Amino acid sequence: MLNDMKKLLLPLIFLIIYTPAMSQGWVVINGTVTDLENGYPIPNHAVTIMSDSTNGVFYYNVVYTDSVGFYYDDITVLSDSTGILYVYTLDCQNYLHQAFIIFSPNSNTYTQDFQICNLLVPCQALFTYSPEPQGSPDSFQFTDLSIGINLTWYWSFGDSTSSKEQNPFHAYPGPGTFEACLTITGNNCTNTYCDTIVISDTVYQQIYGQVFAGNFPLQMGSVNLFALNPDGSYTPFGNAFPVDSNGIYYFTLVPEGIYLIQAIPFESSGYLPTYYGDLINWQGVTQLVLGIPNNPYNIDLIQAGQMTQGTGSVSGQINNGNLQRSVIDRINMLLMNESGVAIGFSGVSNSGSFDFPAMDYGTYYLRAELPGVASDNMMIVITPERPHIDIDLTFTGNSILGLEDPDTGKEGLSIYPNPVSDRLNISFSLSMSEMINIEIYNMNGQLVYHTLEWGTAGQNLKFISFNNYPSGLYTLRLYSRDGFIFIKKIVRI
């Protein structure tokens, strides 16, 4: 019964949008954004206002502060309605400052001020642009986001035209690629910012859906949209969209293409980051092919396995390498138990750090999850002698791997060749004859090979055929009844 209710919830919510209102009212949101250090106003700073869908109304808008740091927005509502509005903005460290306002028929004006850190520079050019629905398909509204005092503006739109307005409207002659540049001058400072505008005949779509944690909507979380590139890699499409209290998300102005959707709960226990298609690994998930969207795209979060709390911990760092900072905070580190069952996750910060506190002693696996990127399953063993482990990872073009193998081998153990194309040789020595377990895991943590081999006292040589395995990264584990002996990354070419 609950499953049926949750599947009907989203269509009912969207139906409410089109119910004719008997009478209209207005809610006014305003406030100031000032510098936390000196109280100075921060001009041209973005503030987002979004409604909660509980009251049956969807609203989303971004406004900008004026020269004295003041912002303003008015929203049309039913004259006798109550509801919740989310107001948020980002500071100079990309930290989210958020507040919510409960409006009611008793009042129609609400004030929310923000004090945030601000980069103190003489001047810095910046702008954003968006399609102008009132103009032609090639029309854009440019919005100045520059920092500085007593500024003048000079726009070059890349089509041999220009403007000296602060926030100009411009219509391009047709499809093409144009480099739009804004040069500001003021406060003994000149600075230029450029952005590339690609105009095509693409039809833009809207994508929306609902995220569920069990039989109830996810109330605190966000949704990422990743676009497939021609080279097989994925690029985040815009910013992550925060779900409202009904678990609803939506993306507007999405061009035709192929996409992946990933929902992420804010709480790191109970449920895991899950793609549309109900998988936690990007390989094999259901892709969205636009064209004609098949909304709603609902996501049921995968429940995490049981995790026992303890006094151990793991922390780590993903070194940027070739990974752009705009991508690194989209990575999620999945924590798996010895059986390969995901039991938790940690988001990665802008600086590339992550941590798992309060873990019990035992054997675990860690894996970085990012669409289009192969990642290594790193085995970690937490013991009373080593209760805390630090992990270093690096990005190597299209994979996220450990910088080094764990220090778990013994003398006399070696594998060759590596990378391997057909046959892998494993050489090891034993002090006594015993049974040896040999296991191979693929990059998704799945066991793809297992055998029990009798090892004799002295030097041993074993062979594994890789002819039937696809190219990629594998993990070899070799252990006896006395415990773990050897782990090594294998590259199949």
C-alpha positions in Angstrom: 0.0 0.0 0.0 2.8 2.4 0.9 4.6 1.7 -2.3 1.5 2.5 -4.3 1.1 5.8 -2.4 4.7 6.9 -3.0 4.3 6.3 -6.7 1.2 8.4 -6.8 2.6 11.2 -4.7 4.5 13.0 -7.4 1.8 13.1 -10.1 -0.7 14.4 -7.4 1.8 17.2 -6.4 2.2 18.3 -10.0 -1.6 18.2 -10.5 -2.0 20.7 -7.7 0.1 23.2 -9.6 -2.5 23.6 -12.2 -5.5 23.9 -9.9 -6.9 27.4 -10.5 -6.4 29.8 -7.5 -9.5 31.5 -6.1 -7.5 34.6 -5.2 -3.9 35.8 -5.2 -1.6 37.3 -2.7 2.1 38.1 -2.5 5.0 37.2 -0.3 8.0 39.6 -0.3 11.5 38.4 0.7 14.3 40.9 1.2 17.5 41.4 3.1 21.1 42.3 2.9 24.3 40.4 2.3 27.3 41.9 4.1 31.0 41.1 4.7 31.4 39.2 7.9 34.8 40.9 8.6 33.9 44.6 8.2 30.1 44.8 7.6 30.5 46.2 4.1 27.8 45.4 1.6 28.5 42.8 -1.0 27.1 43.8 -4.4 26.1 41.5 -7.3 25.9 38.5 -5.0 23.5 35.7 -5.8 20.7 34.7 -3.4 18.4 31.8 -4.2 14.8 31.6 -3.1 13.0 28.3 -3.5 9.6 27.1 -2.2 8.8 23.9 -0.4 6.3 21.8 -2.5 4.2 20.9 0.6 1.9 23.8 -0.1 1.4 22.7 -3.7 3.4 25.5 -5.3 6.8 25.3 -7.0 8.9 28.4 -7.0 12.6 28.8 -7.8 14.5 32.1 -8.5 17.9 33.6 -8.2 18.2 37.3 -7.4 21.3 39.5 -7.0 22.2 42.1 -4.5 22.4 45.8 -5.6 25.3 48.2 -4.9 24.4 48.4 -1.2 24.1 44.6 -0.8 20.3 44.6 -0.8 18.2 41.9 -2.5 14.5 41.6 -3.1 12.0 39.1 -4.5 8.2 38.8 -4.5 6.3 35.5 -5.0 2.7 35.1 -6.0 0.8 32.8 -3.6 -2.8 32.0 -2.6 -4.1 34.9 -0.4 -4.9 32.6 2.5 -2.0 30.1 2.2 0.8 29.2 4.4 4.1 27.6 3.4 7.9 27.4 3.6 10.5 29.3 1.6 14.2 28.4 1.5 16.6 31.3 1.2 20.3 30.5 0.7 23.6 31.9 -0.6 27.2 30.8 -1.0 30.2 32.5 0.7 33.8 32.9 -0.6 34.6 29.3 0.5 31.6 27.9 -1.3 29.9 27.2 2.0 26.1 27.2 1.9 24.3 29.6 4.2 20.6 28.6 4.3 17.5 29.8 6.2 13.8 28.9 5.9 10.9 31.3 6.2 7.4 30.2 7.2 4.9 32.5 5.6 1.2 32.9 6.6 -1.8 35.1 5.8 -0.9 37.3 8.8 2.2 38.8 7.1 3.5 39.2 3.6 7.0 40.7 4.1 9.9 38.8 5.5 13.6 39.8 5.9 16.6 37.5 5.9 20.1 39.0 6.2 23.3 37.1 5.6 26.8 37.9 6.9 29.4 35.9 4.9 33.1 35.9 4.1 34.0 37.9 1.0 37.1 37.9 -1.1 38.6 41.4 -0.7 40.0 42.3 -4.2 40.1 45.8 -5.8 38.0 44.5 -8.7 37.1 41.2 -10.2 35.0 40.7 -13.4 32.4 38.0 -13.4 29.0 37.5 -15.1 26.4 34.9 -15.8 23.9 34.6 -18.6 20.6 32.8 -19.3 18.3 32.4 -22.2 15.7 35.2 -22.4 12.3 33.6 -22.9 10.8 36.9 -24.1 13.3 37.2 -27.0 14.4 35.0 -29.9 15.8 31.5 -29.3 19.3 33.1 -29.6 18.6 35.9 -27.0 20.4 36.1 -23.7 20.2 38.2 -20.6 23.7 39.0 -19.2 24.0 39.7 -15.5 27.0 41.4 -14.0 28.5 39.7 -10.9 31.6 41.7 -10.7 33.3 42.9 -7.5 34.5 46.5 -7.2 33.6 50.1 -6.5 32.6 52.8 -8.9 32.8 50.4 -11.9 32.3 50.9 -15.6 31.4 48.0 -17.9 32.4 47.1 -21.4 30.9 44.0 -23.0 32.2 42.3 -26.1 29.7 39.6 -27.2 32.0 37.9 -29.7 29.9 38.8 -32.8 31.5 42.2 -33.4 28.9 44.0 -31.2 29.4 45.5 -27.7 27.6 47.3 -24.8 28.4 49.6 -21.9 25.3 48.6 -19.9 25.8 46.8 -16.6 23.2 44.1 -17.3 22.6 44.1 -21.1 20.2 42.0 -23.2 21.7 40.7 -26.4 20.4 38.7 -29.4 22.9 36.7 -31.4 22.6 36.4 -35.2 22.1 32.6 -35.1 23.7 29.3 -34.1 27.5 29.4 -33.5 30.2 29.6 -30.8 30.8 33.1 -29.4 33.3 34.3 -26.7 31.6 36.9 -24.6 33.9 39.1 -22.5 33.2 41.7 -19.7 35.9 44.2 -18.9 35.4 46.3 -15.7 37.3 49.4 -14.6 37.2 51.1 -11.3 39.0 51.7 -8.0 42.3 51.9 -9.9 41.7 48.3 -11.2 40.9 46.7 -14.6 39.9 43.1 -14.9 38.4 41.0 -17.7 36.3 37.8 -17.6 35.3 35.7 -20.6 32.9 32.8 -21.2 32.1 30.7 -24.3 28.5 30.7 -25.5 27.5 27.9 -27.7 24.2 28.4 -29.6 22.7 25.4 -31.4 19.3 24.2 -32.5 19.1 22.0 -29.4 15.7 21.8 -27.7 15.9 22.2 -24.0 14.0 19.9 -21.6 13.0 19.8 -17.9 13.9 16.8 -15.7 12.2 16.2 -12.4 11.4 13.4 -10.0 11.2 12.3 -6.4 13.7 10.6 -4.1 12.6 8.0 -1.6 14.3 6.6 1.5 12.3 3.4 2.0 8.6 4.2 1.8 9.0 7.9 2.6 10.4 10.8 0.7 13.9 11.8 1.3 13.7 15.1 3.3 17.4 16.1 3.4 19.6 15.5 0.4 20.6 16.6 -3.1 20.6 15.3 -6.7 23.4 15.4 -9.2 23.0 15.3 -13.0 25.9 14.1 -15.1 26.1 14.5 -18.9 27.8 11.9 -21.1 30.6 13.4 -23.3 31.6 12.0 -26.7 34.8 10.5 -25.3 32.8 8.4 -22.8 33.5 10.6 -19.8 30.9 12.4 -17.7 30.6 16.1 -16.7 28.4 17.4 -13.9 25.5 19.4 -15.3 25.2 22.6 -13.2 25.0 22.5 -9.4 23.5 19.8 -7.3 19.8 20.4 -6.7 18.7 20.2 -3.0 15.5 18.2 -2.6 12.6 19.7 -0.7 10.7 18.1 2.2 8.8 15.9 -0.3 12.0 14.6 -1.9 11.3 16.5 -5.1 14.1 17.7 -7.4 14.0 19.3 -10.9 16.5 20.6 -13.5 15.5 23.1 -16.1 17.0 24.0 -19.5 18.6 20.6 -20.0 19.8 20.1 -23.6 19.3 16.9 -25.5 21.9 14.3 -24.6 22.6 11.3 -22.4 22.6 11.7 -18.6 22.9 9.9 -15.3 21.0 11.1 -12.2 22.4 10.4 -8.7 20.6 11.2 -5.4 22.7 11.7 -2.2 21.3 11.7 1.3 22.9 14.2 3.7 23.1 11.6 6.4 25.9 9.1 5.9 24.2 6.2 7.7 21.1 4.3 6.7 21.0 4.9 3.0 23.6 5.2 0.2 24.1 7.5 -2.8 21.9 5.9 -5.5 21.5 6.4 -9.2 18.3 6.4 -11.2 18.0 2.7 -12.0 18.5 1.9 -8.2 22.3 1.1 -8.3 25.1 2.6 -6.3 27.8 2.0 -9.0 27.7 4.0 -12.2 28.4 1.0 -14.4 25.2 -0.4 -15.7 22.8 2.2 -14.4 19.8 3.4 -16.4 20.8 6.3 -18.7 18.4 9.2 -19.6 18.3 9.9 -23.3 16.7 13.3 -24.0 14.8 13.7 -26.6 11.5 13.6 -25.0 11.9 13.2 -21.2 10.0 10.4 -19.5 9.3 12.3 -16.2 9.2 11.7 -13.3 12.5 10.0 -12.8 12.0 8.6 -9.2 14.9 7.2 -7.2 14.7 4.6 -4.4 17.8 4.9 -2.2 19.7 1.7 -1.6 19.7 0.9 2.1 23.2 0.4 3.7 24.3 -2.8 5.3 24.7 -3.1 9.1 27.8 -1.3 10.5 29.1 -1.9 14.0 30.4 1.1 15.8 33.9 1.1 17.4 37.0 3.1 18.3 38.7 2.7 14.9 38.7 5.3 12.1 39.8 6.0 8.5 40.6 9.3 6.9 41.9 10.1 3.5 42.8 12.6 0.8 42.2 12.5 -2.9 45.0 14.4 -4.6 43.7 16.5 -7.6 46.1 15.4 -10.3 44.1 16.1 -13.4 40.8 16.2 -11.5 39.1 19.6 -11.7 38.0 21.1 -8.4 34.5 21.5 -9.8 34.4 17.7 -9.9 36.2 16.5 -6.8 33.4 17.4 -4.5 31.0 15.1 -6.5 33.0 12.0 -5.4 31.5 9.7 -2.8 33.7 7.2 -0.9 31.8 4.0 -0.4 32.7 1.8 2.6 32.2 -1.9 2.3 32.6 -4.8 4.7 34.7 -7.9 4.1 31.9 -9.4 2.1 31.7 -6.4 -0.3 28.4 -5.1 1.1 28.3 -1.3 1.2 27.7 -0.2 4.8 28.2 3.6 4.6 29.7 6.5 2.6 31.5 9.8 3.1 31.3 12.8 0.7 34.5 14.3 -0.4 35.2 18.0 0.4 36.3 20.6 -2.1 39.9 20.0 -0.8 39.6 16.3 -1.4 39.4 15.1 2.2 37.0 12.4 3.6 36.7 10.4 6.8 35.0 7.5 8.5 34.9 7.8 12.3 33.8 5.2 14.9 34.6 2.0 13.1 34.9 -1.4 14.6 38.0 -3.5 14.2 38.0 -5.7 11.1 38.6 -5.8 7.4 36.9 -3.2 5.0 37.1 -2.0 1.5 37.0 1.6 0.2 36.1 2.7 -3.3 35.7 6.2 -4.8 32.4 6.5 -6.8 32.3 9.1 -9.7 30.5 8.5 -13.0 32.8 7.5 -15.9 35.8 7.0 -13.6 37.2 3.6 -12.8 38.2 3.2 -9.1 40.2 0.9 -7.0 38.8 -1.2 -4.1 41.3 -0.6 -1.4 41.5 -3.1 1.4 42.0 -1.8 4.9 42.4 -3.7 8.2 41.7 -1.9 11.5 43.2 -3.6 14.5 43.9 -2.6 18.2 47.5 -2.1 17.2 46.5 0.1 14.2 43.1 1.7 15.0 43.5 4.6 12.6 44.4 4.4 8.9 45.2 7.3 6.5 44.5 6.7 2.8 46.0 8.6 -0.1 44.4 8.5 -3.5 45.2 10.1 -6.8 43.4 10.8 -10.1 45.1 9.4 -13.1 43.0 10.6 -16.1 40.1 8.2 -16.0 40.6 6.4 -12.7 41.0 7.0 -9.0 43.6 4.7 -7.5 45.7 4.3 -4.4 49.1 5.9 -4.6 50.7 2.7 -3.3 49.6 -0.9 -2.5 49.0 -1.6 1.2 52.0 -2.8 3.0 50.7 -6.4 3.4 53.0 -8.6 1.4 55.7 -10.9 2.7 59.2 -11.6 1.4 59.2 -14.2 -1.4 55.9 -13.1 -2.9 55.8 -11.6 -6.4 53.5 -11.5 -9.5 54.4 -11.0 -13.1 53.7 -9.7 -15.7 51.8 -6.7 -14.5 50.0 -5.3 -16.6 48.9 -8.8 -17.8 47.4 -9.8 -21.2 47.0 -13.6 -21.0 48.7 -15.5 -18.1 49.5 -14.1 -14.6 52.3 -15.8 -12.6 52.2 -15.8 -8.8 55.3 -16.8 -7.0 55.4 -17.3 -3.2 57.2 -19.3 -0.5 55.8 -21.1 2.5 57.4 -22.3 5.7 55.0 -25.3 5.7 52.6 -27.1 3.4 49.0 -25.7 3.6 45.9 -24.8 1.6 46.0 -21.3 -0.1 43.0 -19.2 -1.1 43.5 -17.2 -4.3 40.8 -14.6 -5.1 40.4 -11.9 -7.8 37.9 -9.0 -7.5 36.9 -6.6 -10.3 36.8 -2.8 -9.9 33.2 -3.0 -8.6 34.2 -5.3 -5.7 32.7 -8.4 -7.3 34.5 -11.7 -6.8 35.4 -13.0 -10.4 37.8 -15.8 -9.5 38.4 -18.1 -6.6 40.3 -21.3 -6.1 41.9 -23.3 -3.3 45.4 -24.5 -4.1 47.7 -26.8 -2.2 51.0 -25.0 -1.4 54.1 -26.9 -0.4 56.9 -25.9 1.9 59.4 -23.8 0.0 58.9 -21.9 -3.3 55.5 -22.2 -5.2 54.5 -21.0 -8.6 50.8 -20.7 -9.6 49.2 -19.5 -12.9 45.9 -17.7 -13.6 44.6 -17.2 -17.1 43.3 -13.7 -17.8 42.2 -14.4 -21.4 38.5 -14.2 -20.6 38.6 -11.1 -18.5 37.9 -7.6 -19.9 40.4 -4.9 -19.7 40.5 -3.0 -16.5 41.7 -3.0 -12.9 41.5 -6.0 -10.6 42.6 -6.8 -7.1 44.4 -10.1 -6.2 44.1 -11.6 -2.7 46.1 -14.6 -1.5 45.7 -15.9 2.0 45.9 -19.1 4.1 44.2 -20.4 7.2 46.7 -18.3 9.2 45.3 -15.1 7.8 45.9 -12.6 5.1 49.1 -12.9 3.1 49.1 -10.8 0.0 47.1 -8.2 -1.9 48.1 -6.5 -5.2 46.5 -4.5 -7.9 46.4 -6.1 -11.4 45.9 -4.2 -14.6 44.5 -6.3 -17.5 45.4 -4.9 -20.9 
